[in-house]
Amino acid sequence: REEYQAVVSTQSTGDLIKKFMTVNPKNRFTCADGLKHPWIAGTDQNETNIHESVSGMMRKTLLKAKWKNAMNATMAVNRIKMMGMGAKAPEGEASGAAAAPAEES
């Protein structure tokens, strides 16, 4: 994704992955080799400030989650209305109680 390119150095990351995925076991990176790789060891850090981009992505994700929750709540209220569960009891009836039958004389 484009938004993560500022956070991850694609060239260095790709190099590490290629070395771990080498078919020939003799040429493949070991765990010890991987730990020494500049991307893991931290010697290949670029000068960009990732705090701003990471906090921006987190803020964007939080807003998406809030929007999704609001939409889910709205859909639930609309479903309840459509099912008639939100309807009031007809006038003249006690709330939920059935009318007593009239006595015959």
C-alpha positions as CSV (number, residue, x, y, z in Angstrom):
1,R,0.0,0.0,0.0
2,E,1.1,3.5,-0.8
3,E,0.5,4.8,2.7
4,Y,3.0,2.4,4.3
5,Q,5.8,3.2,1.9
6,A,7.0,6.0,4.1
7,V,7.2,3.7,7.1
8,V,9.0,0.7,5.5
9,S,12.1,0.9,3.3
10,T,10.9,-1.3,0.4
11,Q,14.3,-2.0,-1.1
12,S,15.8,-3.2,2.2
13,T,12.7,-5.2,3.1
14,G,12.6,-6.8,-0.3
15,D,16.3,-7.7,0.0
16,L,15.7,-9.4,3.4
17,I,12.7,-11.4,2.1
18,K,14.6,-12.5,-1.0
19,K,17.5,-13.8,1.1
20,F,15.2,-15.8,3.4
21,M,13.3,-17.2,0.4
22,T,16.3,-18.4,-1.6
23,V,15.7,-21.9,-3.0
24,N,19.3,-23.1,-2.4
25,P,19.7,-23.9,1.3
26,K,23.4,-23.1,1.2
27,N,22.7,-19.6,0.0
28,R,19.6,-19.0,2.1
29,F,19.8,-16.7,5.2
30,T,19.8,-18.3,8.6
31,C,18.2,-16.7,11.6
32,A,21.5,-15.4,12.7
33,D,22.1,-13.8,9.3
34,G,18.6,-12.3,9.4
35,L,19.3,-10.7,12.8
36,K,22.5,-9.1,11.3
37,H,20.6,-7.7,8.3
38,P,20.5,-3.9,8.3
39,W,16.7,-3.8,8.2
40,I,16.4,-5.9,11.4
41,A,19.5,-4.5,13.1
42,G,18.4,-0.9,12.5
43,T,21.4,0.3,10.7
44,D,19.4,0.9,7.5
45,Q,17.0,3.5,9.0
46,N,16.1,6.3,6.8
47,E,15.8,9.9,8.1
48,T,12.0,10.2,7.7
49,N,10.0,10.7,10.8
50,I,7.6,7.8,10.9
51,H,5.7,9.1,14.0
52,E,3.5,11.4,11.8
53,S,2.7,8.8,9.2
54,V,1.9,6.1,11.8
55,S,-0.2,8.4,14.0
56,G,-2.1,9.5,10.9
57,M,-2.8,5.9,9.9
58,M,-3.9,5.1,13.4
59,R,-6.2,8.2,13.4
60,K,-7.7,7.1,10.1
61,T,-8.3,3.6,11.3
62,L,-10.0,4.9,14.5
63,L,-12.3,7.1,12.5
64,K,-13.2,4.2,10.2
65,A,-14.1,2.1,13.2
66,K,-16.3,4.9,14.7
67,W,-18.1,5.4,11.4
68,K,-18.7,1.6,11.1
69,N,-20.1,1.5,14.6
70,A,-22.4,4.4,13.9
71,M,-23.7,2.8,10.7
72,N,-24.3,-0.6,12.5
73,A,-26.3,1.2,15.2
74,T,-28.4,3.0,12.6
75,M,-29.1,-0.2,10.7
76,A,-30.1,-1.9,14.0
77,V,-32.5,0.9,14.8
78,N,-34.0,0.8,11.3
79,R,-34.5,-3.0,11.5
80,I,-36.2,-2.7,14.9
81,K,-38.6,-0.1,13.4
82,M,-39.3,-2.3,10.4
83,M,-40.1,-5.3,12.6
84,G,-42.6,-3.2,14.5
85,M,-40.8,-3.7,17.8
86,G,-40.6,0.0,18.2
87,A,-44.3,0.6,17.8
88,K,-46.4,1.9,20.6
89,A,-49.4,-0.1,22.1
90,P,-52.8,0.9,20.6
91,E,-54.8,3.4,22.6
92,G,-57.2,2.0,25.2
93,E,-55.1,-1.0,26.0
94,A,-52.9,-1.2,29.0
95,S,-49.3,-1.7,28.0
96,G,-49.1,-5.3,27.1
97,A,-52.1,-6.4,29.3
98,A,-55.0,-8.1,27.6
99,A,-58.5,-6.6,28.2
100,A,-60.6,-8.6,30.7
101,P,-63.7,-10.3,29.1
102,A,-67.0,-8.6,29.8
103,E,-69.3,-10.5,32.3
104,E,-72.6,-11.6,31.0
105,S,-75.7,-11.3,33.2
